């Protein structure tokens, strides 16, 4: 999910994150302002958890609102949320890990790994899937529709291409689910097993995944929309034993906490999981999202550069109930902001603007 309000954020950052500005507030002042802001947002109806880390200091690490309103249980830093399309960065990292292991190249085509690929889709590359430039549909069915691998591939291969592969950017959840299928086929593990063994556990992330973590049911946030309780996102009524079906799997729906996502951010600052070559691909400005815009898509991340040279890596995701954002400001800013919410709303989606106004 992408939101046009983020254009406002980029304009704000471009005009405020300048090396010539010598009057930035100190971190104590920022912390007080952030605490006040988030307390006010909670009163206004914000449900979620927020973590803000600047350099080595944690400015905010707290929960707001309720994870279970009926049981009067509040959100906290360990609450588990559906992170939506922020999932895509994990799928992209898993592909790059397989490339590091010599099991694929991002320049490989679909027909090298999958059978019965129609002629017009045979030369779609892994790179094009990663950068939303494959020409595949945005989606095929609903997130919780029962669709196994064979059915998903059949539906994808029978659908019309939206444009010639490589021609332009157009967001595609289908493309990322195909990447998940490739991960399973090439690794000979399930999607979740491969990510757990090669990304999450090495990063110390014990509370991230679909089914594999030992999630305590009371720690998983219920989703709310205008007061309606939609229950927990990994309900047995929605998922099967291994998690969601392919309309959601690998493109969204991963469960995690702000604590675990902070560990992922920190792992990306090292070479322990992905080496420098892989991370350069992950965060490279591969393709312009809009002809007149200044945002590029990397691999599972949106990449933008501010006037002072600071790069912003970010992604958001949601399903109308849960909503998530992760922002990483590199270079001199060295700041990460993680917002996970179980009640999608304008308050939630625009909170990032208020936060960066204080920080920068």
C-alpha positions as CSV (number, residue, x, y, z in Angstrom):
1,X,0.0,0.0,0.0
2,X,1.3,3.5,-0.9
3,X,-0.2,6.8,0.1
4,X,0.1,10.1,-1.7
5,X,0.3,12.0,1.6
6,X,3.9,10.8,1.8
7,X,4.7,13.3,-1.0
8,X,4.0,16.0,1.6
9,X,6.5,14.3,4.0
10,X,9.2,14.3,1.3
11,X,8.6,18.0,0.7
12,X,8.8,18.7,4.4
13,X,12.0,16.7,4.7
14,X,13.6,18.3,1.7
15,X,13.1,21.8,3.2
16,X,14.0,20.9,6.7
17,X,16.9,18.3,6.6
18,X,19.5,20.8,5.5
19,X,23.2,20.8,6.6
20,X,23.0,24.6,6.7
21,X,20.5,24.5,9.5
22,X,22.4,24.9,12.7
23,X,19.4,25.3,15.0
24,X,18.1,21.7,15.4
25,X,16.6,20.9,18.8
26,X,18.5,18.7,21.3
27,X,17.5,15.1,21.8
28,X,16.1,15.8,25.3
29,X,13.8,18.4,23.9
30,X,12.8,16.2,21.0
31,X,12.0,13.3,23.4
32,X,9.7,15.5,25.5
33,X,7.9,16.7,22.3
34,X,7.6,13.2,20.9
35,X,6.2,11.9,24.2
36,X,3.6,14.7,24.3
37,X,2.7,14.2,20.6
38,X,2.1,10.4,21.0
39,X,0.1,10.8,24.2
40,X,-2.1,13.3,22.4
41,X,-2.5,11.0,19.4
42,X,-3.5,8.2,21.8
43,X,-6.2,10.4,23.2
44,X,-7.3,11.1,19.6
45,X,-7.7,7.4,19.0
46,X,-4.2,6.1,17.9
47,X,-3.8,2.3,18.6
48,X,-0.3,0.9,18.0
49,X,3.3,0.7,19.0
50,X,6.0,3.2,18.0
51,X,9.8,2.9,18.2
52,X,12.1,5.8,17.3
53,X,15.9,5.4,17.4
54,X,18.3,8.2,16.7
55,X,21.9,7.3,16.5
56,X,22.3,4.9,19.5
57,X,19.5,6.4,21.6
58,X,16.0,5.1,21.8
59,X,13.8,8.2,21.9
60,X,10.4,6.4,21.9
61,X,9.6,2.7,22.6
62,X,6.0,2.4,23.8
63,X,2.5,1.2,23.1
64,X,-0.6,3.2,22.7
65,X,-4.3,2.3,22.8
66,X,-5.6,-1.2,23.1
67,X,-4.5,-4.5,21.6
68,X,-7.7,-6.1,23.0
69,X,-10.3,-3.6,23.9
70,X,-12.8,-6.1,25.2
71,X,-10.2,-7.4,27.7
72,X,-8.8,-4.0,28.5
73,X,-5.3,-5.0,27.3
74,X,-3.0,-2.1,26.2
75,X,-0.5,-2.2,23.4
76,X,3.1,-2.3,24.4
77,X,6.5,-2.6,22.7
78,X,6.1,-6.4,22.5
79,X,2.7,-6.4,20.9
80,X,2.5,-8.4,17.6
81,X,1.0,-6.6,14.6
82,X,0.3,-7.5,10.9
83,X,3.0,-5.4,9.1
84,X,1.3,-5.6,5.7
85,X,3.5,-4.9,2.7
86,X,6.5,-4.1,4.8
87,X,6.8,-7.9,4.3
88,X,8.2,-7.2,0.9
89,X,11.6,-6.2,2.2
90,X,11.9,-9.7,3.8
91,X,11.0,-11.4,0.5
92,X,13.6,-9.2,-1.4
93,X,16.2,-9.9,1.2
94,X,15.6,-13.7,1.0
95,X,16.0,-13.6,-2.8
96,X,19.4,-11.7,-2.3
97,X,20.4,-14.3,0.3
98,X,19.8,-17.1,-2.2
99,X,21.9,-15.1,-4.8
100,X,24.7,-14.9,-2.2
101,X,24.4,-18.7,-1.8
102,X,24.9,-19.1,-5.5
103,X,21.4,-20.6,-6.0
104,X,20.0,-17.9,-8.4
105,X,20.7,-14.6,-10.1
106,X,18.3,-11.7,-10.1
107,X,18.8,-11.6,-13.9
108,X,17.4,-15.1,-14.2
109,X,14.0,-15.5,-16.0
110,X,10.9,-17.2,-14.7
111,X,11.1,-20.1,-17.2
112,X,14.4,-21.2,-15.6
113,X,12.6,-22.3,-12.5
114,X,8.9,-22.7,-13.3
115,X,7.1,-25.0,-15.8
116,X,4.4,-24.1,-18.2
117,X,5.2,-20.4,-18.3
118,X,3.4,-18.7,-21.3
119,X,5.6,-17.4,-24.0
120,X,4.9,-13.7,-23.2
121,X,5.8,-14.2,-19.5
122,X,8.8,-16.5,-19.9
123,X,11.4,-13.8,-20.0
124,X,10.1,-11.9,-16.9
125,X,13.2,-11.7,-14.7
126,X,13.5,-11.9,-10.9
127,X,14.8,-8.3,-11.0
128,X,11.6,-7.2,-12.7
129,X,9.5,-9.0,-10.0
130,X,11.5,-7.3,-7.3
131,X,11.1,-3.8,-8.8
132,X,7.4,-4.1,-9.8
133,X,8.3,-3.8,-13.5
134,X,7.1,-7.3,-14.6
135,X,3.8,-6.2,-16.1
136,X,1.9,-8.7,-13.8
137,X,-1.4,-7.7,-12.2
138,X,-1.5,-5.8,-8.9
139,X,-3.6,-8.6,-7.3
140,X,-5.7,-11.6,-8.3
141,X,-8.1,-12.2,-5.4
142,X,-8.7,-11.3,-1.8
143,X,-6.0,-11.8,0.9
144,X,-7.8,-14.7,2.5
145,X,-9.0,-16.6,-0.5
146,X,-8.0,-20.3,-0.5
147,X,-5.4,-20.4,-3.3
148,X,-2.7,-23.1,-3.4
149,X,0.6,-22.8,-5.4
150,X,-0.8,-24.6,-8.5
151,X,-4.0,-22.5,-8.5
152,X,-2.0,-19.2,-8.0
153,X,0.4,-20.0,-10.8
154,X,-2.5,-21.0,-13.1
155,X,-4.4,-17.8,-12.4
156,X,-1.2,-15.6,-12.8
157,X,-0.1,-17.3,-16.1
158,X,-3.6,-17.0,-17.6
159,X,-3.9,-13.3,-16.8
160,X,-3.0,-10.6,-19.3
161,X,0.2,-8.6,-18.9
162,X,-0.5,-4.9,-18.1
163,X,2.6,-3.8,-20.1
164,X,5.7,-5.3,-21.6
165,X,8.1,-6.6,-18.9
166,X,10.7,-3.9,-17.9
167,X,8.7,-1.1,-19.5
168,X,7.7,0.8,-16.4
169,X,6.9,0.5,-12.7
170,X,3.5,-0.7,-11.5
171,X,3.0,-2.1,-8.0
172,X,2.3,-5.8,-8.1
173,X,1.5,-8.0,-5.1
174,X,1.3,-10.9,-7.5
175,X,4.9,-10.4,-8.5
176,X,6.1,-10.7,-4.8
177,X,4.0,-13.9,-4.3
178,X,5.7,-15.3,-7.3
179,X,9.1,-14.5,-5.6
180,X,7.8,-16.4,-2.6
181,X,7.1,-19.4,-4.8
182,X,10.6,-19.2,-6.3
183,X,12.1,-19.1,-2.7
184,X,10.3,-22.3,-1.9
185,X,11.2,-24.1,-5.1
186,X,14.9,-23.1,-5.0
187,X,15.5,-23.5,-1.3
188,X,13.4,-26.7,-0.9
189,X,12.0,-25.1,2.2
190,X,8.7,-23.3,2.9
191,X,8.8,-19.6,2.5
192,X,8.6,-19.1,6.2
193,X,11.2,-21.7,7.0
194,X,13.8,-20.1,4.7
195,X,13.2,-16.6,6.0
196,X,13.3,-17.9,9.6
197,X,16.6,-19.8,9.2
198,X,18.4,-17.2,7.0
199,X,17.1,-13.8,8.1
200,X,15.0,-13.7,11.3
201,X,16.8,-16.0,13.7
202,X,20.3,-14.7,12.6
203,X,19.0,-11.2,13.4
204,X,17.7,-12.3,16.8
205,X,14.1,-11.9,15.6
206,X,12.2,-14.6,17.6
207,X,8.8,-13.0,17.2
208,X,8.5,-12.5,13.5
209,X,6.7,-14.8,11.0
210,X,3.4,-16.3,10.1
211,X,3.2,-19.5,12.1
212,X,6.7,-20.5,13.3
213,X,7.1,-18.1,16.3
214,X,5.7,-19.1,19.6
215,X,3.2,-16.3,19.5
216,X,1.3,-15.9,22.8
217,X,-2.3,-15.2,21.7
218,X,-2.6,-12.5,24.3
219,X,0.3,-10.6,22.7
220,X,-1.2,-10.4,19.2
221,X,-3.2,-7.2,18.6
222,X,-6.8,-7.4,17.5
223,X,-7.5,-5.3,14.5
224,X,-10.1,-2.5,14.8
225,X,-11.9,-0.3,12.3
226,X,-14.3,2.3,13.6
227,X,-14.9,0.4,16.7
228,X,-15.4,-3.0,15.1
229,X,-13.2,-5.8,16.3
230,X,-11.9,-7.9,13.4
231,X,-10.0,-10.3,15.7
232,X,-6.4,-11.4,15.3
233,X,-4.8,-11.5,11.9
234,X,-3.6,-15.2,12.1
235,X,-7.0,-16.6,13.0
236,X,-7.5,-20.2,12.0
237,X,-10.6,-19.0,10.1
238,X,-8.3,-16.9,7.8
239,X,-5.1,-19.0,7.5
240,X,-4.3,-22.6,7.1
241,X,-1.6,-24.6,9.0
242,X,1.4,-22.9,7.3
243,X,-0.1,-19.4,7.3
244,X,-1.8,-17.4,4.6
245,X,-2.5,-18.6,1.1
246,X,-0.7,-17.1,-1.9
247,X,-2.8,-14.1,-2.5
248,X,-1.2,-12.7,0.6
249,X,1.9,-14.9,1.3
250,X,5.3,-13.3,0.6
251,X,3.7,-10.0,-0.4
252,X,2.2,-9.1,3.0
253,X,0.8,-10.4,6.3
254,X,4.0,-11.1,8.2
255,X,3.5,-10.6,12.0
256,X,6.1,-8.8,14.0
257,X,6.7,-6.2,16.7
258,X,8.5,-2.9,16.9
259,X,11.2,-4.7,19.0
260,X,11.9,-7.2,16.3
261,X,11.8,-4.7,13.5
262,X,14.4,-2.7,15.3
263,X,16.6,-5.8,15.3
264,X,16.1,-6.0,11.6
265,X,17.1,-2.4,11.1
266,X,20.3,-3.1,13.2
267,X,21.1,-6.2,11.2
268,X,20.9,-4.2,8.0
269,X,23.6,-1.9,9.4
270,X,26.0,-4.9,9.5
271,X,27.1,-7.5,6.9
272,X,26.1,-10.5,9.1
273,X,23.0,-11.4,7.0
274,X,23.4,-9.6,3.7
275,X,26.8,-8.6,2.4
276,X,27.6,-5.1,1.0
277,X,26.9,-6.2,-2.6
278,X,23.5,-7.5,-1.7
279,X,22.6,-4.4,0.3
280,X,23.7,-2.2,-2.5
281,X,21.1,-4.0,-4.7
282,X,18.5,-3.9,-1.9
283,X,18.7,-0.1,-1.6
284,X,19.7,0.9,-5.1
285,X,17.4,3.3,-7.0
286,X,16.4,0.8,-9.6
287,X,13.2,2.3,-11.1
288,X,11.4,5.6,-10.9
289,X,7.9,5.1,-9.5
290,X,6.3,8.0,-11.2
291,X,7.5,9.9,-14.3
292,X,7.5,13.3,-12.7
293,X,8.4,12.0,-9.2
294,X,11.6,11.7,-7.2
295,X,11.0,8.3,-5.5
296,X,12.5,5.1,-6.7
297,X,11.8,1.5,-5.9
298,X,14.7,-0.6,-4.8
299,X,14.1,-4.2,-3.8
300,X,11.2,-4.2,-1.3
301,X,12.0,-0.6,-0.3
302,X,11.2,2.9,-1.6
303,X,14.3,5.0,-2.0
304,X,14.4,8.8,-1.9
305,X,17.3,11.2,-1.5
306,X,17.0,14.6,0.2
307,X,18.8,17.8,-0.8
308,X,21.5,17.3,1.8
309,X,22.3,13.8,0.4
310,X,20.5,11.9,3.2
311,X,18.8,8.8,1.8
312,X,15.4,7.7,3.1
313,X,14.5,4.0,2.8
314,X,10.9,3.4,3.6
315,X,7.9,1.3,3.0
316,X,4.4,1.1,4.3
317,X,1.6,-1.4,4.2
318,X,-1.9,-2.1,5.4
319,X,-5.2,-3.8,4.8
320,X,-7.7,-1.1,6.0
321,X,-7.4,-2.5,9.6
322,X,-3.7,-2.9,10.3
323,X,-1.2,-0.3,9.1
324,X,2.6,-0.3,9.3
325,X,5.4,2.1,8.4
326,X,9.2,1.7,8.6
327,X,11.5,4.6,7.7
328,X,15.3,4.5,7.8
329,X,17.2,7.8,7.4
330,X,20.9,7.1,6.6
331,X,24.0,9.1,6.5
332,X,24.1,11.9,9.1
333,X,20.5,11.6,10.3
334,X,21.0,7.9,11.3
335,X,17.4,7.6,12.4
336,X,14.8,4.8,12.2
337,X,11.1,5.2,12.8
338,X,8.8,2.1,13.1
339,X,5.0,2.6,13.5
340,X,2.8,-0.5,13.8
341,X,-0.9,0.0,14.3
342,X,-4.0,-2.2,14.7
343,X,-6.4,0.6,13.8
344,X,-5.8,2.1,10.4
345,X,-6.9,5.8,10.3
346,X,-5.8,9.2,9.0
347,X,-4.3,9.7,12.5
348,X,-2.1,6.6,12.0
349,X,-1.1,7.3,8.4
350,X,-0.1,10.9,9.0
351,X,1.6,10.4,12.3
352,X,5.0,10.1,10.5
353,X,4.7,13.7,9.3
354,X,4.3,15.0,12.9
355,X,7.2,12.9,14.1
356,X,9.7,14.1,11.4
357,X,8.6,17.7,12.0
358,X,9.9,17.3,15.6
359,X,13.0,15.2,14.7
360,X,14.3,17.4,11.8
